[in-house]
Amino acid sequence: MFSRILGIPVLLGAAVAVPYLSTNGPDSLKQWWSSVGAASAESVPKLPELTTRDRMDPAPRGPGYEIFPVSTPLEGNPSVSLEEVFRFDVTKEWVYERWARKSTALAELGLYGVRVPLVTGTQIHDLAGSLTYFFDQSGKVQRISFKGNTGDTTKVIALAQAYSLQPQASAIVGEQLFQTKRGNDVFSELRTRPSSVLWSSSPHDSFAVELDLQRPEATVPLPSKLLPFPEVKAPATTAKSGEEQNAEGEKNSFQESMKAFFPRSRVPSEQVESLEKRDRLW
């Protein structure tokens, strides 16, 4: 029953299709197949097309991007020059609008820090790292700090010299040091040093950069980044060697601890004399 019902439509279709194909040729079959494919494609819903930036940067944009999309990249808008970001006349609103991601923290007493990622460009002298603006209670920038890398220190040194930083001698081999000092206090500082490992495939990481700029009228110096040298004590004028002094000190401390643990009021009288002997500990 089933084969007879299925075979009748097949025979009818073959009776119509075979003469049609024999008279019109394979081109008609291709046209018919194309029309069927076009109709099927129209019935399938189309997905939204990806923009050029989506193809280049498929990484997620952060929480809530689908609800509040932003056109600002995470590293901020490309800067024309270093002077555009290293300036003291910017506001918090300018920073918030320029970067899509910000880290906020109270880094120092009386200052409000806003940290952003910074990539100034793709040239060998451009900077890449983290940039922090420190605002006071009135909203003015009092300090700008940067920590990152570059492939050529020429531009960042020129920026430091524009803010009156002077070259200084450094105790670290290979380090370039520029500072603004008043007496022994340092108010602005630039340190650049070669990276410990240099790769030909990543020339932009050739130098590590640490830059701290403050206003010329700043009154609070920068915290010292170098640990103080340990204090050297003069040797004691005694005939005993250092090992003997250490052994005697350990012996005395042990005797004191034992006396505190076993007071003489609890020791029998016949043992008091033994406690005074130096050839025994107790």
C-alpha positions as CSV (number, residue, x, y, z in Angstrom):
1,M,0.0,0.0,0.0
2,F,2.7,2.4,1.1
3,S,5.0,1.7,-2.0
4,R,2.1,2.1,-4.4
5,I,1.0,5.5,-2.9
6,L,4.6,6.8,-2.9
7,G,5.4,5.5,-6.4
8,I,2.5,7.3,-8.1
9,P,3.8,10.9,-7.4
10,V,7.3,9.9,-8.3
11,L,6.2,8.5,-11.7
12,L,4.2,11.6,-12.4
13,G,7.1,13.9,-11.6
14,A,9.5,11.9,-13.7
15,A,7.0,11.9,-16.6
16,V,7.0,15.7,-16.5
17,A,10.6,16.5,-15.6
18,V,12.4,14.2,-18.1
19,P,10.8,15.6,-21.2
20,Y,11.3,19.1,-19.8
21,L,15.0,18.6,-19.2
22,S,15.6,16.9,-22.5
23,T,14.2,19.9,-24.4
24,N,15.5,22.8,-22.3
25,G,19.0,21.4,-21.3
26,P,20.9,21.6,-18.0
27,D,20.8,25.4,-17.9
28,S,17.2,25.3,-17.0
29,L,17.9,22.9,-14.1
30,K,20.5,25.4,-12.8
31,Q,18.1,28.3,-13.0
32,W,15.4,26.3,-11.2
33,W,17.9,25.3,-8.4
34,S,19.0,28.9,-8.0
35,S,15.5,30.1,-7.7
36,V,14.8,27.5,-5.0
37,G,18.0,28.5,-3.1
38,A,17.1,32.2,-3.3
39,A,13.6,31.5,-1.9
40,S,15.2,29.5,1.0
41,A,17.7,32.3,1.8
42,E,14.9,34.9,2.0
43,S,13.0,32.8,4.5
44,V,16.1,32.6,6.8
45,P,16.4,35.7,9.2
46,K,19.6,37.7,8.5
47,L,22.1,38.3,11.3
48,P,23.4,41.9,11.9
49,E,26.5,42.6,10.0
50,L,29.8,43.1,11.9
51,T,31.4,46.5,11.7
52,T,35.1,46.8,10.9
53,R,36.1,47.3,14.6
54,D,34.1,44.2,15.6
55,R,36.1,42.1,13.1
56,M,39.4,43.6,14.3
57,D,38.5,43.5,18.0
58,P,36.1,40.7,18.9
59,A,36.9,41.0,22.6
60,P,34.1,41.9,25.0
61,R,33.6,45.6,25.7
62,G,32.8,45.3,29.3
63,P,29.6,44.8,31.4
64,G,26.5,46.3,30.0
65,Y,27.9,47.1,26.6
66,E,24.8,45.7,24.8
67,I,22.6,48.1,26.8
68,F,24.9,51.2,26.9
69,P,27.2,50.8,23.8
70,V,30.2,53.2,23.7
71,S,32.4,54.1,20.7
72,T,35.4,55.0,22.9
73,P,38.1,52.2,22.9
74,L,39.3,50.9,26.2
75,E,42.8,52.4,25.7
76,G,41.3,55.8,25.0
77,N,41.3,57.9,21.8
78,P,44.6,58.0,20.0
79,S,46.6,61.0,21.1
80,V,48.3,63.4,18.7
81,S,51.2,64.1,21.2
82,L,52.2,63.4,24.7
83,E,51.5,67.0,25.7
84,E,47.8,66.3,25.1
85,V,47.5,63.9,28.0
86,F,50.3,65.2,30.3
87,R,48.8,68.5,31.3
88,F,47.3,69.9,34.4
89,D,44.3,71.7,33.0
90,V,42.1,68.6,32.4
91,T,39.0,67.8,34.5
92,K,37.5,64.5,35.7
93,E,34.7,64.9,33.2
94,W,37.4,65.1,30.4
95,V,39.0,61.9,31.6
96,Y,35.7,60.1,32.0
97,E,34.6,61.0,28.4
98,R,37.9,60.1,26.9
99,W,38.3,56.6,28.3
100,A,35.7,53.8,28.5
101,R,37.3,52.1,31.5
102,K,38.5,54.0,34.6
103,S,39.9,52.8,38.0
104,T,39.2,55.2,40.9
105,A,40.9,55.1,44.3
106,L,42.0,57.4,47.1
107,A,45.7,56.8,46.7
108,E,46.9,59.6,49.0
109,L,45.4,61.8,51.7
110,G,43.5,64.7,50.1
111,L,43.9,63.4,46.5
112,Y,41.5,61.5,44.3
113,G,43.2,59.2,41.8
114,V,41.7,58.2,38.4
115,R,43.8,55.5,36.6
116,V,43.3,54.8,32.8
117,P,45.1,52.7,30.2
118,L,47.2,54.8,27.8
119,V,48.4,54.0,24.3
120,T,49.5,57.1,22.5
121,G,50.1,55.5,19.1
122,T,52.1,52.9,17.2
123,Q,55.3,54.8,16.6
124,I,58.5,53.6,18.3
125,H,58.6,56.7,20.6
126,D,54.9,56.3,21.8
127,L,54.0,55.2,25.3
128,A,51.9,52.3,26.5
129,G,51.0,51.7,30.1
130,S,48.8,53.1,32.9
131,L,48.2,56.8,33.5
132,T,46.9,58.2,36.8
133,Y,45.5,61.7,37.4
134,F,45.4,62.9,41.0
135,F,42.7,65.5,41.7
136,D,42.4,67.7,44.8
137,Q,39.2,68.6,46.5
138,S,38.6,71.5,44.1
139,G,38.9,69.3,41.1
140,K,42.4,70.4,39.9
141,V,45.1,68.0,38.8
142,Q,47.9,68.1,41.3
143,R,49.9,65.1,40.1
144,I,50.2,62.9,37.0
145,S,51.8,59.5,37.2
146,F,52.7,57.1,34.3
147,K,54.2,53.6,34.4
148,G,54.7,51.7,31.2
149,N,57.0,51.1,28.3
150,T,58.3,52.7,25.1
151,G,60.7,51.9,22.3
152,D,62.5,55.2,22.3
153,T,62.9,57.6,25.2
154,T,63.5,60.7,23.2
155,K,59.9,62.1,23.3
156,V,59.3,61.4,27.0
157,I,62.7,63.0,27.9
158,A,61.8,66.1,25.9
159,L,58.5,66.2,27.8
160,A,60.3,66.0,31.1
161,Q,62.7,68.8,30.1
162,A,59.7,70.9,29.1
163,Y,58.5,70.6,32.7
164,S,62.0,71.8,33.9
165,L,63.2,68.3,35.0
166,Q,67.0,68.3,35.1
167,P,69.3,65.2,34.5
168,Q,70.7,63.7,37.7
169,A,73.3,61.0,38.4
170,S,71.7,57.6,39.1
171,A,73.1,54.7,41.2
172,I,71.5,52.2,38.8
173,V,73.5,51.3,35.8
174,G,71.7,52.1,32.5
175,E,69.0,54.3,34.1
176,Q,68.2,57.8,33.0
177,L,67.1,60.0,35.8
178,F,65.5,63.5,35.6
179,Q,64.2,65.3,38.6
180,T,62.9,68.6,39.9
181,K,64.5,69.1,43.4
182,R,64.4,71.7,46.2
183,G,67.2,70.8,48.5
184,N,66.9,67.1,49.1
185,D,63.2,66.9,48.3
186,V,62.1,65.6,44.9
187,F,58.9,67.0,43.4
188,S,58.9,65.6,39.9
189,E,60.8,62.6,38.5
190,L,61.4,60.6,35.4
191,R,63.1,57.2,35.4
192,T,63.8,55.2,32.3
193,R,65.8,52.0,32.2
194,P,66.3,49.2,29.6
195,S,64.1,46.2,29.9
196,S,65.8,43.1,31.4
197,V,64.9,41.1,28.2
198,L,64.9,42.7,24.7
199,W,63.0,41.1,21.8
200,S,63.3,42.1,18.2
201,S,59.7,41.3,17.7
202,S,58.5,43.8,20.4
203,P,60.6,46.9,20.1
204,H,58.0,49.0,21.9
205,D,58.9,47.3,25.2
206,S,62.6,48.2,25.1
207,F,62.5,50.7,27.9
208,A,60.6,50.8,31.2
209,V,59.3,54.3,32.0
210,E,58.2,55.8,35.4
211,L,57.1,59.4,35.3
212,D,55.7,61.5,38.2
213,L,54.8,65.2,37.4
214,Q,53.6,67.7,39.9
215,R,52.6,71.3,39.6
216,P,55.5,73.9,39.9
217,E,53.9,75.3,43.1
218,A,53.6,71.8,44.7
219,T,54.6,71.8,48.4
220,V,54.5,68.0,49.1
221,P,57.5,66.1,47.8
222,L,57.3,62.7,46.1
223,P,57.7,59.7,48.4
224,S,61.2,58.2,48.2
225,K,61.4,55.1,46.0
226,L,64.8,53.9,47.2
227,L,65.2,52.2,50.6
228,P,67.6,53.9,53.0
229,F,71.0,52.3,53.5
230,P,71.3,50.1,56.6
231,E,73.0,51.8,59.5
232,V,76.6,50.5,60.1
233,K,77.5,50.2,63.8
234,A,81.0,50.6,65.0
235,P,82.6,47.3,66.3
236,A,82.5,47.0,70.1
237,T,85.9,47.4,71.8
238,T,86.2,44.2,73.6
239,A,88.5,41.2,73.6
240,K,85.8,38.7,73.0
241,S,84.9,37.6,69.5
242,G,81.5,38.0,68.0
243,E,80.7,34.3,68.3
244,E,81.6,34.4,72.1
245,Q,79.4,37.5,72.6
246,N,76.4,35.8,70.8
247,A,76.9,32.6,72.9
248,E,77.0,34.6,76.1
249,G,74.0,36.6,75.2
250,E,72.0,33.5,74.4
251,K,73.1,31.9,77.7
252,N,72.0,35.0,79.7
253,S,68.7,35.2,78.0
254,F,68.1,31.5,78.7
255,Q,69.0,31.9,82.4
256,E,66.7,34.8,82.8
257,S,63.8,32.9,81.2
258,M,64.4,29.9,83.4
259,K,64.5,32.1,86.5
260,A,61.2,33.6,85.6
261,F,59.7,30.2,85.0
262,F,61.2,28.7,88.3
263,P,61.4,31.5,90.9
264,R,63.8,31.0,93.8
265,S,61.0,31.0,96.3
266,R,60.0,27.6,95.0
267,V,63.5,26.1,94.8
268,P,64.8,24.1,97.8
269,S,67.5,25.9,99.8
270,E,70.1,23.1,99.1
271,Q,69.8,23.9,95.3
272,V,70.3,27.7,95.5
273,E,74.0,27.3,95.7
274,S,74.0,25.2,92.5
275,L,72.0,27.9,90.7
276,E,74.8,30.4,91.3
277,K,77.5,28.2,89.7
278,R,78.5,29.4,86.3
279,D,79.3,26.0,84.8
280,R,75.6,25.1,84.9
281,L,72.7,26.7,83.3
282,W,70.4,26.4,86.3
